[in-house]
Amino acid sequence: MDIQDELVRLRHTLHQEPELGLTLPRTQEKLLAALDGLPLEISTGTRLSSITAVLRGGRPGPTVLLRADMDALPVQERVAVPYRSRIDGRMHACGHDLHMAMLVGAAHTLAARRESLAGDVVFMFQPGEEGYEGAKLMIEEGVLDASGSRPVAAYGMHVFATMVPTGLFLTRGGPILAAADTFRVTVRGRGGHGSAPHRALDPIQAGCEIVSQLQTYVTRNFDVFDPVVVTVGQFHGGTADNVIPDDCHFDATIRSFSADTRARVKEGVTRLARGIAEAHGLTAECSFGIGYPVTVNDEAEAVFAADTVRELLGEERYFPMPQPATGSEDFSFVLNEVPGAFLVLGACPSGQDPVGAPSNHSPEAAFDDGVLADGAALLTALATRRLEAAATMPAGGLGELSELTS
């Protein structure tokens, strides 16, 4: 059977039964079945339904890690496909079902070439990417040491349902995805009757002013070339049209691309919220939920990944990513520990305009099965070529090897 057909079948099976968060027993079961019979050293997580599989190469050498995330989203699917989600309120709206299928495909292909591999490959199947820090938990449980030596490189990939033409691969050196933090504010005042606001201290009015001024604060305090995005996603206050409440609450997501900016924006928005509240005779209680760090590609590994795409699939299949995207990824935790690269793969369904297609996380998000074989092939090539490069690498590392061969 052609590998594309097998990967499509696996992807559809995973898509029909999506699971959320860190505990994905059915997803784990399906993946273990798909890996059954391969010469892998397999272990599963204790705090999450992860799978770590080590393939020992037939020749001595270092380790390379390949990763796929496993979890779905609490989204009601509105895509009319035969394999649509069978579970109400859950959907693989971010394409993680494709990621899993591609990594399984790479595992099968690499296992068939095991004797020629100049080192080991770790396959990292990771739950809990959607806000649960699954990668961080897997690191704590030893995924980076699973082969006995730390990976010399780690690679991950993410499909995009929109903006990127189908089959096109993108990456870049340096920051590729943003850090994501949550800013929580409760404005406390004094309630009263809506007909007499002068006898109360209105938290909603002050809260709305804070929300509005957050945008001015960002544009006037941060370099557009080291950007910050602040979006208030929820605002709650009051119970009736003629009652001024005692307090109101809002939550915002904050995206940034450098450690310095991330620290400055935290201090700045807190000062702003408290200052505006105080100016109106109220108080603002502020807290932060620290989320995923910036996803930073190693410069040399990004060049290596781009060259691998070109050599494997052709020049027309690669496009340099001109600027980072404002999404976030917990693969950032892996890249904080070992050098590597994260890539984007366009997977907008055939016949749709990528510019107007529903985006990842949308209940109408759809992905093209046609990218599965190429995604698996690229993961395979990244592992094999990187292990071979390590076997002939000068003392200066991959960057020096690139200079010598360019």
C-alpha positions as CSV (number, residue, x, y, z in Angstrom):
1,M,0.0,0.0,0.0
2,D,1.3,3.5,-0.8
3,I,2.4,5.4,2.2
4,Q,0.1,8.4,1.3
5,D,-2.9,6.1,1.5
6,E,-1.8,4.8,4.9
7,L,-1.2,8.2,6.3
8,V,-4.5,9.5,5.1
9,R,-6.3,6.6,6.7
10,L,-4.5,7.2,10.0
11,R,-5.1,10.9,9.9
12,H,-8.9,10.4,9.4
13,T,-9.0,7.9,12.2
14,L,-7.3,10.3,14.6
15,H,-9.5,13.2,13.4
16,Q,-12.8,11.4,14.2
17,E,-11.9,10.9,17.9
18,P,-10.2,14.1,19.1
19,E,-9.1,14.4,22.7
20,L,-8.1,17.4,24.8
21,G,-5.2,18.4,27.0
22,L,-2.7,16.0,28.5
23,T,-4.8,12.8,28.8
24,L,-5.3,11.3,25.4
25,P,-5.7,7.5,25.9
26,R,-7.5,6.7,22.6
27,T,-5.1,8.8,20.6
28,Q,-2.1,7.2,22.3
29,E,-3.6,3.8,21.6
30,K,-4.0,4.5,17.9
31,L,-0.5,5.7,17.6
32,L,1.0,2.8,19.4
33,A,-0.9,0.5,17.1
34,A,0.5,2.4,14.1
35,L,4.0,2.0,15.4
36,D,3.6,-1.6,16.3
37,G,6.2,-4.0,14.8
38,L,8.8,-1.3,14.2
39,P,12.2,-1.7,15.9
40,L,11.6,1.1,18.4
41,E,12.3,1.5,22.1
42,I,8.9,2.9,23.2
43,S,8.0,4.5,26.5
44,T,4.9,6.4,27.6
45,G,4.5,9.3,29.9
46,T,3.3,9.2,33.6
47,R,1.8,12.7,33.8
48,L,0.5,12.8,30.2
49,S,-0.4,10.4,27.4
50,S,2.9,10.9,25.6
51,I,4.9,8.5,23.5
52,T,8.7,8.5,23.2
53,A,10.1,6.1,20.6
54,V,13.8,5.7,20.0
55,L,15.1,4.2,16.8
56,R,18.7,3.0,17.0
57,G,20.7,3.5,13.9
58,G,22.9,0.8,12.5
59,R,26.0,3.1,12.6
60,P,27.3,5.0,15.6
61,G,26.4,8.6,15.8
62,P,24.5,11.3,17.7
63,T,20.7,11.8,18.2
64,V,18.2,13.8,16.3
65,L,14.6,14.5,17.7
66,L,11.4,14.8,15.6
67,R,8.3,16.0,17.3
68,A,4.5,16.0,16.6
69,D,1.8,17.3,18.9
70,M,-1.3,15.2,19.6
71,D,-4.1,17.2,21.3
72,A,-7.3,18.8,19.7
73,L,-9.3,21.8,20.6
74,P,-12.7,22.4,22.4
75,V,-14.3,23.5,19.1
76,Q,-17.5,22.2,17.4
77,E,-16.6,21.1,13.9
78,R,-18.4,22.7,11.0
79,V,-16.5,21.0,8.1
80,A,-18.7,18.6,6.1
81,V,-16.2,15.8,5.5
82,P,-16.9,12.0,5.9
83,Y,-14.3,11.7,8.7
84,R,-15.6,14.7,10.8
85,S,-15.3,14.6,14.5
86,R,-17.7,12.2,16.2
87,I,-17.3,14.0,19.6
88,D,-19.4,17.1,20.1
89,G,-17.4,20.2,21.1
90,R,-14.1,18.7,20.1
91,M,-12.1,19.1,16.8
92,H,-8.6,18.7,15.4
93,A,-8.9,22.4,14.3
94,C,-5.2,23.0,14.4
95,G,-4.0,20.1,12.3
96,H,-2.3,18.1,14.9
97,D,-3.9,15.0,13.4
98,L,-1.7,15.6,10.3
99,H,1.4,16.1,12.4
100,M,0.9,12.8,14.1
101,A,0.3,11.0,10.8
102,M,3.4,12.6,9.2
103,L,5.6,11.6,12.2
104,V,4.3,8.0,12.0
105,G,5.2,8.0,8.3
106,A,8.7,9.2,9.1
107,A,9.1,6.5,11.8
108,H,8.2,3.8,9.3
109,T,10.5,5.1,6.6
110,L,13.4,5.6,8.9
111,A,12.9,2.2,10.5
112,A,13.2,0.7,7.0
113,R,16.6,2.5,6.6
114,R,17.8,1.8,10.1
115,E,21.0,0.0,9.2
116,S,22.3,3.0,7.2
117,L,21.4,5.6,9.9
118,A,24.5,7.3,11.4
119,G,23.0,7.7,14.9
120,D,19.6,7.5,16.7
121,V,16.3,9.2,16.1
122,V,13.8,10.1,18.9
123,F,10.2,10.4,17.9
124,M,8.4,12.7,20.3
125,F,4.6,12.4,20.3
126,Q,3.4,15.1,22.6
127,P,0.0,15.9,24.2
128,G,-1.0,19.2,25.7
129,E,0.4,21.7,23.2
130,E,-2.8,23.9,23.3
131,G,-1.9,25.7,26.5
132,Y,-0.9,22.7,28.8
133,E,2.9,22.9,28.4
134,G,3.1,19.3,27.3
135,A,6.5,19.7,25.8
136,K,7.8,21.1,29.1
137,L,6.4,18.0,30.9
138,M,7.9,15.6,28.4
139,I,11.3,17.3,28.9
140,E,10.9,16.9,32.7
141,E,10.1,13.2,32.1
142,G,13.3,12.8,30.1
143,V,12.4,12.9,26.4
144,L,15.7,14.8,25.6
145,D,17.7,12.0,27.2
146,A,15.7,9.1,25.9
147,S,18.5,7.8,23.6
148,G,21.2,8.2,26.2
149,S,22.6,11.4,24.6
150,R,21.0,14.8,24.1
151,P,19.9,15.5,20.6
152,V,22.2,17.6,18.4
153,A,19.1,18.9,16.7
154,A,15.3,18.9,17.0
155,Y,12.8,19.6,14.3
156,G,9.1,20.3,14.4
157,M,6.5,21.2,11.8
158,H,3.1,22.9,11.8
159,V,0.5,22.9,9.0
160,F,-1.4,26.2,8.2
161,A,-4.9,26.1,6.9
162,T,-4.7,29.7,5.6
163,M,-2.3,32.3,4.2
164,V,0.3,29.8,3.0
165,P,-0.1,28.1,-0.4
166,T,-0.6,24.3,-0.2
167,G,2.6,22.3,-0.2
168,L,4.9,25.3,0.5
169,F,7.4,25.1,3.3
170,L,8.5,28.2,5.3
171,T,11.0,28.8,8.0
172,R,13.4,31.4,9.2
173,G,16.4,31.8,11.6
174,G,15.8,33.5,14.9
175,P,12.3,34.1,16.4
176,I,9.6,32.4,14.3
177,L,6.7,32.4,16.8
178,A,5.8,34.7,19.7
179,A,5.9,34.3,23.5
180,A,2.3,34.2,24.8
181,D,1.3,35.5,28.3
182,T,-2.1,36.3,29.9
183,F,-2.8,39.6,31.6
184,R,-5.6,39.5,34.1
185,V,-7.2,42.7,35.6
186,T,-9.9,43.2,38.2
187,V,-11.0,46.8,38.6
188,R,-12.7,47.4,42.0
189,G,-14.9,50.3,42.7
190,R,-18.2,50.9,44.5
191,G,-21.5,49.9,43.2
192,G,-24.6,51.9,43.0
193,H,-27.7,52.8,40.9
194,G,-27.3,53.4,37.2
195,S,-29.3,56.6,37.4
196,A,-26.9,58.2,39.9
197,P,-23.3,57.3,38.8
198,H,-21.9,60.3,40.7
199,R,-22.8,58.4,43.9
200,A,-20.8,55.3,42.9
201,L,-17.3,54.5,41.7
202,D,-17.9,52.9,38.3
203,P,-15.4,50.1,37.5
204,I,-16.8,49.4,34.0
205,Q,-16.0,52.9,32.8
206,A,-12.5,52.7,34.2
207,G,-12.0,49.2,32.9
208,C,-13.1,50.2,29.4
209,E,-10.6,53.1,29.5
210,I,-7.8,50.7,30.5
211,V,-8.7,48.4,27.6
212,S,-8.6,51.4,25.1
213,Q,-5.3,52.8,26.5
214,L,-3.5,49.5,26.3
215,Q,-3.4,49.9,22.5
216,T,-2.0,53.4,22.7
217,Y,0.6,52.2,25.3
218,V,1.8,49.5,22.9
219,T,2.2,51.7,19.9
220,R,3.9,54.4,21.8
221,N,6.4,52.4,23.8
222,F,7.6,49.5,21.6
223,D,9.6,49.4,18.4
224,V,7.5,48.1,15.5
225,F,10.5,45.9,14.6
226,D,10.3,44.2,18.1
227,P,6.5,44.2,18.2
228,V,4.0,43.6,21.0
229,V,0.3,42.5,20.4
230,V,-2.2,43.0,23.2
231,T,-5.7,41.6,22.7
232,V,-8.5,41.7,25.3
233,G,-10.4,38.5,24.7
234,Q,-13.0,38.7,27.5
235,F,-14.6,41.4,29.7
236,H,-17.1,40.7,32.4
237,G,-19.0,43.1,34.7
238,G,-22.4,43.8,36.0
239,T,-25.7,42.0,36.2
240,A,-28.3,44.5,35.0
241,D,-28.6,47.6,32.8
242,N,-29.4,49.9,35.7
243,V,-26.9,48.6,38.3
244,I,-23.3,49.8,38.6
245,P,-21.3,46.8,39.9
246,D,-18.6,46.8,42.5
247,D,-16.1,45.4,40.1
248,C,-15.3,44.2,36.6
249,H,-12.7,41.8,35.2
250,F,-11.0,41.4,31.9
251,D,-8.3,39.0,30.4
252,A,-5.9,39.8,27.6
253,T,-3.3,37.8,25.7
254,I,0.1,39.5,25.2
255,R,2.4,38.4,22.4
256,S,6.1,39.4,22.2
257,F,9.3,38.4,20.5
258,S,12.2,39.1,22.9
259,A,12.9,38.6,26.5
260,D,13.5,42.3,27.1
261,T,10.2,43.4,25.5
262,R,8.4,40.6,27.4
263,A,9.6,41.9,30.7
264,R,9.0,45.6,29.9
265,V,5.4,45.0,28.7
266,K,4.5,43.2,31.9
267,E,5.7,46.1,34.0
268,G,4.2,48.7,31.7
269,V,0.6,47.3,31.4
270,T,0.5,46.8,35.1
271,R,1.5,50.4,35.8
272,L,-1.0,51.6,33.2
273,A,-4.0,49.7,34.6
274,R,-3.3,50.7,38.2
275,G,-2.7,54.3,37.3
276,I,-5.9,54.7,35.3
277,A,-7.9,53.0,38.1
278,E,-6.3,55.3,40.7
279,A,-7.0,58.4,38.7
280,H,-10.7,57.5,39.0
281,G,-10.5,56.7,42.7
282,L,-10.6,52.9,42.1
283,T,-8.1,50.1,42.4
284,A,-6.8,47.6,39.8
285,E,-5.6,44.1,40.8
286,C,-3.3,42.8,38.1
287,S,-1.8,39.3,37.6
288,F,0.1,37.5,34.9
289,G,-0.1,34.0,33.6
290,I,3.3,33.2,32.1
291,G,2.8,31.2,29.0
292,Y,5.0,29.8,26.2
293,P,8.4,31.5,25.5
294,V,9.4,32.8,22.1
295,T,10.1,30.0,19.6
296,V,13.6,30.7,18.4
297,N,15.1,28.7,15.5
298,D,18.9,28.2,15.5
299,E,20.2,30.2,12.5
300,A,22.3,27.3,11.1
301,E,19.6,24.7,11.6
302,A,17.0,26.9,9.8
303,V,19.4,27.2,6.8
304,F,19.9,23.5,7.0
305,A,16.1,22.8,7.0
306,A,15.6,25.2,4.1
307,D,18.3,23.5,2.1
308,T,16.8,20.1,2.8
309,V,13.4,21.2,1.5
310,R,15.0,22.5,-1.7
311,E,17.1,19.4,-2.3
312,L,14.3,17.0,-1.5
313,L,11.3,18.7,-3.1
314,G,12.6,21.5,-5.4
315,E,13.4,25.2,-5.1
316,E,9.7,26.2,-5.7
317,R,8.6,24.3,-2.6
318,Y,10.5,26.6,-0.1
319,F,9.8,30.3,0.7
320,P,11.8,32.2,3.4
321,M,9.5,33.4,6.1
322,P,9.8,37.2,6.0
323,Q,8.8,37.8,9.6
324,P,7.7,35.8,12.7
325,A,4.1,34.8,13.2
326,T,2.3,35.9,16.4
327,G,1.1,32.5,17.3
328,S,2.9,30.6,20.0
329,E,4.2,27.0,20.4
330,D,5.5,24.9,23.3
331,F,8.1,23.4,21.0
332,S,9.8,26.6,22.2
333,F,10.7,24.7,25.4
334,V,12.6,22.1,23.3
335,L,14.4,24.7,21.3
336,N,15.5,26.4,24.5
337,E,17.3,23.2,25.3
338,V,18.8,22.0,22.0
339,P,19.4,23.7,18.6
340,G,16.8,23.1,16.0
341,A,14.2,24.5,13.6
342,F,10.5,24.8,13.4
343,L,8.8,24.9,10.0
344,V,5.5,25.9,8.5
345,L,3.7,23.8,5.9
346,G,0.8,25.2,3.8
347,A,-2.1,22.8,3.9
348,C,-5.1,24.8,2.6
349,P,-7.5,22.5,0.8
350,S,-7.2,22.3,-3.0
351,G,-9.4,24.9,-4.8
352,Q,-9.5,27.3,-1.9
353,D,-7.8,30.7,-1.8
354,P,-5.3,30.5,1.1
355,V,-5.8,34.2,1.8
356,G,-9.5,33.8,2.5
357,A,-9.6,30.3,3.9
358,P,-10.6,29.7,7.5
359,S,-7.7,29.7,9.8
360,N,-6.3,27.2,12.3
361,H,-8.6,27.0,15.4
362,S,-11.7,27.9,13.4
363,P,-14.6,25.5,13.5
364,E,-14.4,25.6,9.7
365,A,-10.6,24.9,9.5
366,A,-9.8,22.3,6.8
367,F,-6.5,20.8,5.8
368,D,-5.4,19.1,2.6
369,D,-4.4,15.4,3.0
370,G,-2.2,15.8,0.0
371,V,0.6,17.2,2.1
372,L,1.0,14.2,4.4
373,A,3.5,12.2,2.3
374,D,5.7,15.2,1.7
375,G,5.6,16.2,5.4
376,A,6.7,12.7,6.3
377,A,9.4,12.7,3.7
378,L,10.8,16.0,4.9
379,L,10.9,14.8,8.5
380,T,12.8,11.7,7.3
381,A,15.2,13.7,5.3
382,L,15.9,16.2,8.1
383,A,16.9,13.3,10.4
384,T,19.0,11.3,7.9
385,R,20.8,14.4,6.5
386,R,21.5,15.8,9.9
387,L,22.9,12.6,11.2
388,E,25.1,12.3,8.1
389,A,26.2,16.0,8.6
390,A,27.2,15.3,12.1
391,A,29.4,12.4,11.0
392,T,31.5,14.8,8.8
393,M,31.1,17.9,10.9
394,P,34.1,20.1,11.7
395,A,34.8,21.2,15.3
396,G,32.9,24.4,14.7
397,G,29.5,22.6,14.2
398,L,26.8,22.9,11.6
399,G,27.3,26.6,11.0
400,E,31.0,26.0,10.0
401,L,30.0,23.0,7.9
402,S,27.5,25.1,6.0
403,E,30.2,27.7,5.3
404,L,32.6,25.1,4.0
405,T,30.1,23.5,1.7
406,S,28.3,26.7,0.4
